[in-house]
Amino acid sequence: MQNKCGVEIEAIMQGSAAETEGLLPGDVLLSINGHRLNDGIDFMFYRNEPELNIGAVRKGKKMSLKVMPKETGDIGITLKPFKIKRCINNCIFCFVSQLPKGLRKSLYIKDEDYRMSFLYGNYVTLTNLSAQDKKRIAQQRLSPLYISVHSTNKVIRNTLLGNPKAGDVLKELKFLKENKIRMHVQIVLCPGYNDERELQRTIRDLYGFYPYVSSIAVVPVGITMHRRQAIKPVEKEDALKALDIIDSFQKRFRKKHGVSVVYGADELYIKGGVNFPALSEYGELPQIENGVGMVQLFMSQSRKTGHSASGGSSLSPQLKKKKFLTFTGTSFYPYLKKFTDRLLEKEGININVIPVENTFFGKAITVTGLLTGRDVIRSLSDKTDGCECLFVPDTVMREGENVLLDDTSKEDIENALGIKVKVIESTPEGIMKGMEAVC
């Protein structure tokens, strides 16, 4: 965690400039070239100098060191993470509040930290920014930021946030625009609150900040069976109405700017039963991590995958002699199945894809990333016969670890199903590389 004054070193890279100058894990960096350090972002901001005069403390004893960064600007240290600012809202659709009891503690943390937005693309509501926070964002140009707007109607937004004291988001966006901070914003679509005319109003208001509001994503509300408040899910009719609104704005924006600006999440197209826009209409896929353009990117990549996998080398003939197994959420199943069917038809490669229904969070949760190990094991228990290996998409695993949301591990799945398990990248190339590695 962040020290009260300075930032603590977690690890030192062997052979680095930091090691050469005698810095050690546990040392606390207080300043660089006279600039006080409060967290890792300060360190990133002030380290870009040819010579670093570092003030530090070790076991209560202050030190002064001179470090010469390498050409990359890296001095070879890893800092301990800072303490994350917590969310003060009580959103009526908050996914954390819709979790069942008994999961690992970290899943119940509601973060609302502009630093996490800048570093990792986490969405924040800007409801807990202090004057000092805003000053820092402007001075250090912490851009882009990812912002949950939901509605530019203050009454509706505050109702959705469950926070009657939340400020006017338009004022916050204006401040960021005036300081040339780029923003990617999202609207979580909640029927009866911010849909139809209110959705039009919000998109129109947000467009007023273009190009600093660089993209607007409209995402359907996610509802688990553990929800405490009554929220209407996005049905087919809701999705179609929202897509009509999005499409009307997109046409105007593309004509004027050459980019769509506002985008519907993939799930809206799936719920509406309509075709996705061409991949080119998603621009640089600014909100792909928010489920915007993922399906079209996958399908585009899949059309290029086959003999071209692994840089154009021919596929191993052993692949045609083996049978593989994988799984996905129910919403993505038709698209992954289309890819594996083509592999069987064109290449003779047999991969059985199983759609896994989410009984842990409820059938309304259809994305792959929210599947649990127990649902995976349940769905595949009688599907492993004759299969060489089970490919687990990396999207279901906790980042940096081999465990799923319910703490089921890769080894637990192997033991339960009696089959070799390999975690793969969730792309067509990842599937191909996974098979080649097994063979």
C-alpha positions in Angstrom: 0.0 0.0 0.0 1.0 3.6 -0.4 3.1 5.0 2.5 1.9 8.2 4.2 4.8 10.0 2.7 6.4 8.6 -0.5 6.1 5.4 -2.4 7.6 2.0 -1.3 9.7 -0.1 -3.6 8.3 -3.6 -4.0 11.1 -5.1 -6.2 14.4 -4.1 -7.9 15.3 -5.5 -11.3 18.7 -7.3 -11.4 21.3 -5.3 -13.3 19.2 -2.1 -13.3 20.3 1.5 -12.5 18.4 1.3 -9.3 20.4 -1.8 -8.2 23.6 -0.2 -9.2 22.9 2.8 -6.9 22.0 0.6 -4.0 18.2 0.9 -3.8 16.5 -2.0 -2.1 13.0 -3.4 -1.8 11.3 -1.7 1.2 13.0 1.6 0.6 10.6 4.5 0.4 11.1 7.1 -2.4 10.2 10.6 -1.1 11.1 12.8 -4.0 12.6 13.1 -7.5 14.5 16.2 -8.4 12.7 18.1 -5.6 9.2 16.9 -6.6 7.3 15.1 -3.8 6.1 11.6 -4.6 2.6 10.5 -3.5 2.1 7.5 -5.7 3.3 5.6 -8.8 1.9 8.2 -11.2 4.0 10.9 -9.6 7.0 8.6 -10.1 6.1 8.1 -13.8 5.6 11.8 -14.3 8.8 13.0 -12.8 11.3 10.3 -13.8 11.6 11.4 -17.4 14.9 13.3 -16.9 18.4 12.3 -17.9 19.5 12.5 -14.2 17.4 11.7 -11.2 18.2 13.1 -7.7 16.2 10.8 -5.5 15.3 11.4 -1.9 14.6 8.2 -0.1 14.3 6.7 3.4 15.4 3.3 4.6 14.4 2.1 8.1 13.9 5.7 9.2 17.2 6.9 7.8 17.0 9.4 5.0 19.2 9.0 1.9 20.1 11.0 -1.3 21.0 9.1 -4.5 21.8 10.1 -8.0 20.4 7.7 -10.6 21.0 7.8 -14.4 18.1 6.1 -16.2 18.8 3.9 -19.2 17.8 5.1 -22.7 14.3 3.7 -22.1 13.9 6.0 -19.0 13.5 2.9 -16.8 15.6 2.7 -13.6 14.4 -0.9 -12.8 12.0 -0.6 -9.9 8.5 -1.9 -9.2 6.5 0.1 -6.7 3.9 -1.2 -4.3 0.4 -0.3 -5.4 -1.4 2.7 -4.0 -4.4 2.6 -1.8 -7.5 2.8 -4.1 -10.1 5.4 -3.5 -13.5 3.8 -2.8 -16.8 4.6 -4.5 -19.2 6.7 -2.5 -22.2 6.0 -4.8 -24.9 3.3 -4.4 -25.8 2.7 -8.1 -29.1 1.0 -8.6 -27.3 -1.3 -11.1 -24.0 -1.7 -9.3 -22.6 -5.2 -10.2 -20.7 -5.5 -7.0 -24.0 -5.1 -5.1 -25.5 -7.9 -7.2 -22.8 -10.4 -6.1 -23.7 -13.3 -3.8 -22.0 -13.8 -0.5 -19.0 -15.9 0.0 -16.7 -14.8 -2.9 -13.2 -13.5 -2.3 -13.0 -10.1 -0.6 -11.4 -8.3 -3.5 -14.5 -8.8 -5.7 -16.6 -6.6 -3.3 -14.3 -3.6 -3.6 -16.0 -0.7 -5.3 -13.2 1.5 -6.7 -13.7 5.1 -7.8 -10.2 6.3 -8.5 -9.2 8.6 -11.4 -5.7 7.1 -11.2 -7.0 3.6 -12.0 -9.0 5.1 -14.8 -5.8 6.7 -16.3 -3.6 3.6 -15.7 -6.0 0.7 -16.5 -9.1 2.1 -18.2 -11.4 1.7 -15.1 -14.6 3.7 -15.4 -15.2 6.4 -12.8 -18.1 8.7 -12.1 -16.0 11.7 -11.0 -18.2 12.1 -7.9 -15.3 12.0 -5.4 -12.8 14.4 -7.1 -11.2 16.9 -4.8 -9.9 20.3 -6.0 -6.4 18.9 -5.6 -7.3 15.9 -7.7 -8.5 18.1 -10.6 -5.5 20.3 -10.4 -3.3 17.2 -10.6 -5.2 15.8 -13.6 -4.7 19.0 -15.4 -1.0 19.5 -14.5 0.1 16.0 -15.2 -2.2 15.6 -18.3 -3.7 12.3 -17.0 -5.4 11.5 -20.3 -7.4 9.6 -21.4 -9.9 9.1 -18.6 -12.8 6.6 -18.8 -16.0 8.0 -17.3 -19.4 6.6 -16.5 -21.9 9.3 -17.3 -25.1 7.4 -17.8 -27.2 10.6 -18.1 -26.5 14.3 -18.4 -29.8 14.9 -16.7 -28.6 15.6 -13.1 -31.8 14.2 -11.5 -31.8 11.0 -13.5 -28.0 10.5 -13.1 -28.1 11.0 -9.4 -31.0 8.5 -9.2 -29.0 6.0 -11.1 -25.9 6.6 -9.0 -28.0 6.4 -5.8 -26.2 9.6 -4.7 -28.4 12.7 -4.4 -25.4 14.8 -3.5 -23.5 14.0 -6.8 -22.4 17.1 -8.6 -23.2 18.1 -12.2 -21.2 15.9 -14.5 -21.4 18.4 -17.3 -19.3 20.8 -15.2 -16.7 18.1 -14.6 -16.6 17.3 -18.3 -16.2 21.0 -19.1 -13.2 21.3 -16.8 -11.6 18.3 -18.4 -12.2 19.6 -21.9 -10.8 23.0 -21.0 -7.6 21.3 -19.8 -7.5 19.2 -23.0 -8.0 15.8 -21.3 -9.4 13.2 -23.6 -12.3 11.1 -22.4 -14.0 7.9 -23.3 -17.5 7.8 -21.7 -20.1 5.1 -21.2 -23.8 5.1 -20.7 -25.2 2.0 -18.9 -28.6 1.8 -20.5 -31.4 1.3 -17.9 -34.8 1.1 -19.5 -37.3 3.5 -17.9 -34.5 5.8 -16.7 -32.0 6.9 -19.4 -33.4 5.4 -22.6 -35.2 6.9 -25.6 -35.4 10.7 -25.4 -33.0 10.8 -22.4 -30.5 8.7 -24.3 -30.8 11.2 -27.2 -30.3 14.1 -24.9 -27.2 12.5 -23.2 -25.5 11.7 -26.5 -26.2 15.1 -27.8 -24.8 16.8 -24.7 -21.7 14.6 -24.7 -21.1 15.3 -28.3 -20.8 19.0 -27.3 -17.4 18.1 -25.8 -16.1 16.4 -28.9 -13.3 15.8 -29.7 -12.2 15.6 -26.1 -15.1 13.2 -25.5 -13.6 10.9 -28.1 -16.0 8.0 -27.8 -19.4 7.2 -26.3 -20.4 3.6 -25.5 -24.0 2.6 -24.8 -23.9 -0.6 -22.8 -27.0 -2.6 -21.6 -27.4 -2.9 -17.8 -26.1 -6.2 -16.4 -28.5 -7.9 -14.0 -27.7 -10.9 -11.9 -30.3 -13.0 -10.0 -28.8 -11.7 -6.8 -29.9 -8.1 -7.3 -31.6 -6.3 -4.4 -33.4 -3.6 -6.4 -35.9 -4.1 -9.1 -34.3 -3.1 -12.4 -35.8 -3.7 -15.8 -33.5 -5.6 -18.1 -32.8 -4.5 -21.7 -35.1 -6.6 -23.9 -35.1 -6.9 -27.6 -37.4 -3.9 -28.1 -35.2 -1.7 -25.9 -32.1 -2.8 -27.7 -33.6 -2.0 -31.1 -34.8 1.5 -30.0 -31.3 2.3 -28.6 -29.6 1.0 -31.8 -31.9 3.2 -33.9 -30.9 6.3 -31.9 -27.2 5.3 -32.0 -27.4 4.7 -35.8 -29.0 8.1 -36.4 -26.2 9.9 -34.5 -23.5 7.7 -36.1 -24.5 8.7 -39.6 -24.3 12.4 -38.8 -21.0 12.0 -37.0 -19.4 9.9 -39.7 -20.5 12.4 -42.4 -19.0 15.3 -40.4 -16.0 13.8 -38.8 -15.3 10.5 -40.5 -15.8 8.6 -37.2 -18.9 7.2 -35.5 -18.1 8.7 -32.0 -21.0 6.8 -30.4 -21.1 3.0 -30.4 -23.5 0.3 -29.2 -22.1 -2.6 -27.2 -22.0 -5.9 -28.9 -24.7 -7.2 -26.6 -27.2 -4.7 -27.9 -26.8 -6.1 -31.4 -27.1 -9.6 -30.1 -30.2 -8.8 -28.0 -31.7 -6.9 -31.0 -31.0 -9.8 -33.4 -29.5 -7.4 -35.9 -26.2 -7.4 -37.8 -23.1 -5.7 -36.5 -21.7 -2.6 -38.2 -18.6 -3.2 -40.4 -15.4 -3.4 -38.4 -14.2 -0.3 -40.1 -17.0 1.7 -38.5 -15.6 1.0 -35.0 -12.6 3.1 -35.8 -9.7 2.3 -33.5 -11.9 0.3 -31.2 -11.6 2.8 -28.3 -13.9 0.9 -26.0 -13.3 -2.7 -27.0 -12.6 -3.7 -23.3 -16.2 -2.5 -22.7 -17.5 -5.1 -25.1 -17.7 -2.7 -28.1 -16.5 -4.3 -31.3 -15.2 -7.5 -29.8 -17.3 -9.8 -31.9 -16.5 -8.1 -35.2 -12.8 -8.0 -34.4 -12.9 -11.7 -33.6 -14.8 -12.6 -36.8 -12.4 -10.5 -38.8 -9.4 -12.2 -37.3 -11.0 -15.6 -37.7 -11.3 -15.1 -41.5 -7.5 -14.6 -41.6 -6.7 -17.6 -39.4 -6.0 -21.1 -40.7 -2.8 -21.9 -42.6 -1.7 -18.3 -41.9 -1.5 -19.0 -38.2 2.0 -18.9 -36.7 3.2 -16.5 -39.4 2.2 -18.4 -42.5 3.7 -21.8 -41.6 1.6 -24.9 -42.4 -0.4 -26.5 -39.6 0.8 -29.7 -38.0 -0.8 -32.7 -39.6 -1.2 -34.1 -36.0 -4.0 -31.5 -35.5 -6.3 -33.4 -37.8 -5.9 -36.5 -35.7 -7.0 -35.0 -32.4 -10.1 -33.6 -30.9 -10.2 -30.5 -28.8 -12.7 -28.9 -26.4 -13.5 -25.3 -25.4 -16.3 -23.3 -24.1 -17.8 -19.8 -24.1 -20.7 -17.8 -22.8 -24.1 -18.2 -24.5 -24.0 -14.8 -26.2 -20.7 -15.4 -28.0 -21.3 -19.1 -28.8 -22.8 -18.7 -32.3 -19.7 -16.7 -33.4 -17.1 -19.0 -31.9 -19.0 -22.0 -33.3 -18.9 -20.4 -36.8 -15.1 -20.2 -36.6 -14.7 -23.8 -35.3 -17.1 -25.1 -38.0 -15.0 -23.5 -40.6 -11.8 -25.0 -39.2 -13.4 -28.4 -39.4 -14.7 -27.9 -42.9 -11.6 -26.2 -44.4 -8.8 -27.6 -42.3 -10.2 -30.9 -40.8 -9.5 -29.6 -37.3 -12.1 -30.8 -34.7 -12.9 -28.4 -31.8 -16.1 -29.0 -29.9 -17.4 -25.7 -28.5 -19.8 -25.8 -25.5 -22.0 -22.9 -24.5 -22.0 -22.5 -20.8 -25.1 -21.2 -19.1 -24.4 -19.0 -16.1 -26.3 -20.5 -13.1 -24.1 -18.7 -10.6 -25.1 -15.2 -11.5 -28.3 -16.1 -13.5 -29.2 -16.9 -17.1 -29.3 -13.2 -18.0 -25.5 -13.0 -17.6 -24.3 -14.4 -20.9 -20.7 -13.1 -21.3 -17.8 -15.4 -21.1 -15.8 -13.3 -18.6 -18.3 -13.9 -15.8 -18.5 -17.7 -16.0 -17.5 -19.6 -12.9 -15.5 -22.8 -12.6 -18.4 -24.7 -11.1 -20.6 -23.8 -14.1 -17.8 -24.8 -16.5 -17.3 -28.2 -14.8 -21.1 -28.8 -14.7 -21.5 -28.0 -18.4 -18.5 -30.1 -19.6 -18.7 -33.1 -17.3 -20.0 -35.4 -20.0 -18.3 -33.7 -23.0 -14.6 -34.7 -22.6 -14.6 -38.2 -24.0 -11.9 -38.5 -26.8 -10.7 -34.9 -26.3 -7.0 -34.2 -26.2 -7.2 -30.9 -24.3 -9.6 -28.3 -22.9 -8.9 -24.8 -23.9 -9.9 -22.2 -21.3 -10.2 -18.7 -22.6 -8.1 -16.2 -20.6 -11.1 -13.9 -20.2 -12.5 -16.1 -17.4 -9.3 -16.1 -15.4 -8.4 -13.6 -12.8 -5.7 -11.3 -14.2 -2.2 -12.8 -13.4 -3.7 -15.9 -11.8 -5.1 -19.3 -12.8 -8.3 -19.0 -10.9 -11.9 -18.1 -12.0 -14.4 -15.8 -10.3 -15.3 -18.5 -7.7 -11.7 -19.3 -7.0 -11.8 -22.6 -9.0 -8.3 -23.1 -10.4 -7.1 -24.6 -13.6 -5.9 -27.6 -11.7 -9.4 -28.0 -10.1 -10.9 -28.2 -13.6 -8.3 -30.7 -14.7 -9.0 -32.9 -11.7 -12.8 -32.6 -11.9 -12.9 -33.4 -15.7 -9.9 -35.7 -16.0 -8.6 -33.8 -19.0 -5.6 -31.7 -19.7 -6.4 -27.9 -19.5 -4.6 -25.1 -21.2 -5.4 -21.4 -20.8 -5.3 -19.6 -24.1 -5.7 -16.1 -25.5 -9.3 -15.5 -26.4 -8.6 -14.9 -30.1 -8.6 -17.1 -33.2 -4.8 -17.0 -33.2 -4.8 -18.0 -29.5 -6.9 -21.1 -30.3 -4.5 -22.1 -33.1 -1.4 -21.6 -31.0 -3.0 -23.5 -28.2 -3.6 -26.5 -30.5 -0.1 -26.3 -32.0 1.4 -26.2 -28.4 -0.5 -29.4 -27.5 0.7 -31.2 -30.6 
